[in-house]
């Protein structure tokens, strides 16, 4: 999982990326290609 300051550019890397908020953190999840997982922080 990558940890980035800004997720906007990472979200556009794959069309299956979803932006999710969990426990006050913002995540990108991708069930099709899990290598695109990322967290903001």
Number of C-alpha atoms within 10 A of each C-alpha: 12 14 12 13 8 13 18 11 7 15 20 11 10 12 9 15 21 14 15 12 11 7 5 7 10 16 23 22 20 18 11 11 11 13 11 18 19 22 19 14 12
